[in-house]
């Protein structure tokens, strides 16, 4: 990916990673698993950094008190 016109130092060129993440939340009565999607790419040309933000959504309406744990992990290459 090449971004032009955002830095006095010139064009910014980078590749987005092909990483895959999963969130798993265990409630008292069920387990929810969702894939995270890359949602935001934040360029900070003055600092020379790129911030990537992934997101997922799990329905927990009126059940927040039932969450036992939530874990985010990178998927293994063999996982679908």
VMD Tcl script that draws the C-alpha trace (Angstrom):
set ca {
  {0.00 0.00 0.00}
  {1.32 3.46 -0.88}
  {-0.07 6.63 0.72}
  {0.80 9.92 -0.96}
  {0.68 13.49 0.30}
  {0.48 12.92 4.06}
  {4.11 13.45 4.99}
  {6.72 16.07 4.19}
  {9.22 13.19 4.01}
  {7.47 11.72 0.96}
  {5.23 8.77 0.20}
  {4.54 6.14 2.84}
  {4.71 2.52 1.73}
  {3.78 -0.53 3.82}
  {2.05 -3.91 3.71}
  {-0.89 -4.70 5.96}
  {-0.31 -7.89 7.97}
  {-2.35 -10.99 7.20}
  {-2.97 -11.89 10.82}
  {-6.22 -13.46 12.01}
  {-7.65 -13.07 15.51}
  {-10.47 -14.67 17.47}
  {-12.28 -13.51 20.61}
  {-13.88 -16.09 22.87}
  {-16.23 -15.03 25.67}
  {-17.60 -17.51 28.15}
  {-20.90 -16.64 29.78}
  {-22.55 -18.68 32.54}
  {-24.78 -20.43 29.98}
  {-22.88 -20.25 26.66}
  {-19.63 -19.59 24.84}
  {-19.40 -17.05 22.00}
  {-16.57 -17.06 19.45}
  {-16.10 -14.34 16.83}
  {-13.40 -13.51 14.30}
  {-11.98 -10.02 14.59}
  {-11.81 -7.85 11.49}
  {-9.31 -5.13 10.73}
  {-11.38 -2.00 11.33}
  {-9.01 0.98 11.48}
  {-5.60 1.85 10.09}
  {-4.21 4.97 11.78}
  {-1.17 6.57 10.17}
  {1.09 8.77 12.27}
  {3.61 9.99 9.69}
  {5.38 12.38 12.09}
  {6.15 9.43 14.39}
  {6.72 6.93 11.61}
  {4.10 4.57 13.03}
  {0.98 2.76 11.91}
  {-1.68 1.66 14.43}
  {-3.99 -1.22 13.47}
  {-7.27 -1.78 15.31}
  {-9.28 -4.99 15.00}
  {-12.87 -5.35 16.24}
  {-15.57 -7.91 16.91}
  {-19.04 -7.72 18.38}
  {-20.60 -10.15 20.84}
  {-24.19 -9.77 21.99}
  {-24.28 -9.41 25.77}
  {-27.38 -7.29 26.30}
  {-28.32 -7.48 29.99}
  {-25.83 -10.32 30.46}
  {-22.60 -8.47 31.24}
  {-22.72 -9.81 34.80}
  {-22.72 -13.37 33.37}
  {-19.37 -13.05 31.57}
  {-16.84 -15.43 33.10}
  {-13.93 -14.39 30.85}
  {-13.03 -13.05 27.40}
  {-9.85 -13.98 25.57}
  {-8.40 -12.65 22.32}
  {-5.86 -14.79 20.51}
  {-4.24 -15.15 17.13}
  {-5.60 -18.03 15.08}
  {-3.23 -20.86 14.24}
  {-2.46 -21.38 10.52}
  {-4.43 -24.66 10.51}
  {-7.59 -23.08 11.97}
  {-10.35 -22.08 9.53}
}
mol new
graphics top color blue
foreach p $ca { graphics top sphere $p radius 0.5 }
foreach p [lrange $ca 0 end-1] q [lrange $ca 1 end] { graphics top cylinder $p $q radius 0.2 }
display resetview
